Amino acid sequence: MNWFEKIKKYYDASLWTGKMVGNAVVKKKITVEQYKKITGEDYKK
C-alpha cells in the first residue's frame, strides 16, 4: 500500500483530519492533486 492509499484509508475512517492530510503534502508524501482526491477540497498552504 502506498502513501496515497494509506492516507485515504485513514481520512475516510476519520482517523486523519484535513490538516493532517495537508501535512503529508508539505512532507511530499502525496501531491496537491492527491490531496484533492482524498479531501474533495483544493489544497491551501
DSSP file (Angstrom, degrees, kcal/mol; ACC not computed):
  #  RESIDUE AA STRUCTURE BP1 BP2  ACC     N-H-->O    O-->H-N    N-H-->O    O-->H-N    TCO  KAPPA ALPHA  PHI   PSI    X-CA   Y-CA   Z-CA
    1    1 A M              0   0    0      0, 0.0     2,-0.1     0, 0.0     0, 0.0   0.000 360.0 360.0 360.0 130.7    0.0    0.0    0.0
    2    2 A N     >  -     0   0    0      1,-0.1     4,-2.4     4,-0.0     5,-0.2  -0.303 360.0 -94.7 -88.7 177.4    1.4    3.4   -1.0
    3    3 A W  H  > S+     0   0    0      1,-0.2     4,-2.9     2,-0.2     5,-0.3   0.905 122.8  53.6 -59.5 -44.0    1.2    6.7    0.9
    4    4 A F  H  > S+     0   0    0     25,-0.2     4,-2.6     1,-0.2     5,-0.2   0.940 111.2  45.5 -57.6 -48.7   -1.9    7.9   -1.0
    5    5 A E  H  > S+     0   0    0      2,-0.2     4,-2.2     1,-0.2    -1,-0.2   0.908 114.7  48.0 -62.7 -43.0   -3.8    4.7   -0.3
    6    6 A K  H  X S+     0   0    0     -4,-2.4     4,-2.4     2,-0.2    -2,-0.2   0.946 114.1  45.2 -62.6 -49.0   -2.9    4.7    3.4
    7    7 A I  H  X S+     0   0    0     -4,-2.9     4,-2.8     1,-0.2     5,-0.2   0.895 112.6  51.1 -66.0 -39.9   -3.8    8.3    3.9
    8    8 A K  H  X S+     0   0    0     -4,-2.6     4,-2.9    -5,-0.3    -1,-0.2   0.921 110.6  49.9 -61.8 -43.2   -7.1    8.0    2.0
    9    9 A K  H  X S+     0   0    0     -4,-2.2     4,-1.5    -5,-0.2    -2,-0.2   0.926 113.3  45.4 -60.8 -45.9   -8.0    5.0    4.2
   10   10 A Y  H  <>S+     0   0    0     -4,-2.4     5,-3.0     2,-0.2     6,-1.1   0.900 114.6  48.0 -65.8 -41.3   -7.2    6.9    7.4
   11   11 A Y  H ><5S+     0   0    0     -4,-2.8     3,-1.7     4,-0.2    -2,-0.2   0.927 110.7  50.7 -65.5 -45.0   -9.0   10.0    6.2
   12   12 A D  H 3<5S+     0   0    0     -4,-2.9    -1,-0.2     1,-0.3    -2,-0.2   0.803 110.1  50.6 -63.2 -28.9  -12.1    8.0    5.2
   13   13 A A  T 3<5S-     0   0    0     -4,-1.5    -1,-0.3    -5,-0.2    -2,-0.2   0.346 116.6-116.7 -88.9   6.0  -12.1    6.3    8.6
   14   14 A S  T < 5S+     0   0    0     -3,-1.7    -3,-0.2     2,-0.2    -2,-0.1   0.745  85.1 119.2  62.7  26.1  -11.9    9.7   10.3
   15   15 A L  S   <S+     0   0    0     -5,-3.0     2,-0.4    -6,-0.2    -4,-0.2   0.689  72.2  45.6 -88.6 -21.9   -8.5    8.9   11.8
   16   16 A W  S    S-     0   0    0     -6,-1.1     2,-0.2    -9,-0.1    -2,-0.2  -0.933  76.2-143.0-120.8 145.9   -6.9   11.8    9.9
   17   17 A T     >  -     0   0    0     -2,-0.4     4,-2.0     1,-0.1     5,-0.2  -0.509  33.7-102.8 -95.5 170.2   -8.1   15.4    9.6
   18   18 A G  H  > S+     0   0    0      1,-0.2     4,-2.4     2,-0.2     5,-0.1   0.864 123.8  55.6 -59.5 -36.2   -7.7   17.6    6.5
   19   19 A K  H  > S+     0   0    0      2,-0.2     4,-2.0     1,-0.2    -1,-0.2   0.898 105.8  50.5 -64.1 -40.4   -4.9   19.4    8.2
   20   20 A M  H  > S+     0   0    0      2,-0.2     4,-1.2     1,-0.2    -1,-0.2   0.898 110.1  49.6 -64.8 -39.8   -3.1   16.1    8.7
   21   21 A V  H  X S+     0   0    0     -4,-2.0     4,-1.1     1,-0.2     3,-0.3   0.903 108.9  53.7 -64.5 -40.1   -3.5   15.3    5.0
   22   22 A G  H  X S+     0   0    0     -4,-2.4     4,-2.0     1,-0.2     3,-0.4   0.866 102.9  56.7 -60.8 -37.4   -2.2   18.7    4.2
   23   23 A N  H  X S+     0   0    0     -4,-2.0     4,-2.1     1,-0.2    -1,-0.2   0.841 100.9  57.8 -63.3 -32.2    0.9   18.0    6.3
   24   24 A A  H  <>S+     0   0    0     -4,-1.2     5,-3.0    -3,-0.3     6,-1.1   0.828 104.9  51.2 -67.0 -31.0    1.5   15.0    4.1
   25   25 A V  H ><5S+     0   0    0     -4,-1.1     3,-1.7    -3,-0.4    -2,-0.2   0.934 108.9  50.4 -67.9 -46.3    1.6   17.3    1.1
   26   26 A V  H 3<5S+     0   0    0     -4,-2.0    -2,-0.2     1,-0.3    -1,-0.2   0.883 111.3  48.4 -58.4 -39.4    4.2   19.5    2.8
   27   27 A K  T 3<5S-     0   0    0     -4,-2.1    -1,-0.3    -5,-0.1    -2,-0.2   0.349 115.1-119.6 -85.6   7.1    6.3   16.5    3.6
   28   28 A K  T < 5S+     0   0    0     -3,-1.7    -3,-0.2     2,-0.2    -2,-0.1   0.789  78.0 125.4  61.4  32.4    6.0   15.4   -0.1
   29   29 A K  S   <S+     0   0    0     -5,-3.0     2,-0.3     1,-0.2   -25,-0.2   0.772  81.1  13.7 -86.0 -30.2    4.3   12.1    0.7
   30   30 A I  S    S-     0   0    0     -6,-1.1    -2,-0.2    -9,-0.1    -1,-0.2  -0.913  83.3-112.6-137.0 165.3    1.3   12.9   -1.6
   31   31 A T     >  -     0   0    0     -2,-0.3     4,-2.0    -3,-0.1     5,-0.1  -0.445  30.4-107.0 -93.7 170.1    0.7   15.5   -4.3
   32   32 A V  H  > S+     0   0    0      1,-0.2     4,-1.8     2,-0.2    11,-0.2   0.880 122.7  53.5 -61.1 -39.1   -1.7   18.5   -4.3
   33   33 A E  H  > S+     0   0    0      1,-0.2     4,-1.9     2,-0.2    -1,-0.2   0.895 107.9  49.4 -64.4 -40.1   -3.8   16.6   -6.8
   34   34 A Q  H  > S+     0   0    0      2,-0.2     4,-2.2     1,-0.2    -1,-0.2   0.861 105.5  58.2 -67.7 -35.1   -4.0   13.6   -4.4
   35   35 A Y  H  X S+     0   0    0     -4,-2.0     4,-2.9     1,-0.2     5,-0.4   0.933 107.4  47.4 -56.9 -45.9   -4.9   15.9   -1.5
   36   36 A K  H  X S+     0   0    0     -4,-1.8     4,-2.4     1,-0.2    -2,-0.2   0.888 109.8  52.5 -65.3 -38.7   -8.0   17.0   -3.6
   37   37 A K  H  < S+     0   0    0     -4,-1.9    -1,-0.2     1,-0.2    -2,-0.2   0.877 115.5  42.0 -63.3 -36.4   -8.9   13.4   -4.4
   38   38 A I  H  < S+     0   0    0     -4,-2.2    -2,-0.2    -5,-0.1    -1,-0.2   0.941 129.9  22.8 -75.7 -49.3   -8.7   12.5   -0.7
   39   39 A T  H  < S-     0   0    0     -4,-2.9    -3,-0.2     2,-0.2    -2,-0.2   0.714  90.5-130.5 -95.6 -22.5  -10.5   15.5    0.8
   40   40 A G  S  < S+     0   0    0     -4,-2.4     2,-0.3    -5,-0.4    -4,-0.2   0.550  76.1 102.0  80.1   7.4  -12.5   16.8   -2.1
   41   41 A E  S    S-     0   0    0     -6,-0.4    -1,-0.3    -5,-0.1    -2,-0.2  -0.867  80.1-101.8-122.2 155.2  -11.1   20.3   -1.4
   42   42 A D        -     0   0    0     -2,-0.3     2,-0.3    -3,-0.1    -9,-0.1  -0.499  44.1-108.4 -71.3 144.9   -8.4   22.4   -3.0
   43   43 A Y        -     0   0    0    -11,-0.2     2,-0.4    -2,-0.2    -1,-0.1  -0.599  35.6-170.5 -76.8 131.3   -5.1   22.5   -1.1
   44   44 A K              0   0    0     -2,-0.3   -22,-0.0     1,-0.1    -3,-0.0  -0.990 360.0 360.0-123.5 130.5   -4.4   25.8    0.6
   45   45 A K              0   0    0     -2,-0.4    -1,-0.1   -19,-0.0    -2,-0.0   0.491 360.0 360.0 -70.0 360.0   -1.0   26.5    2.1
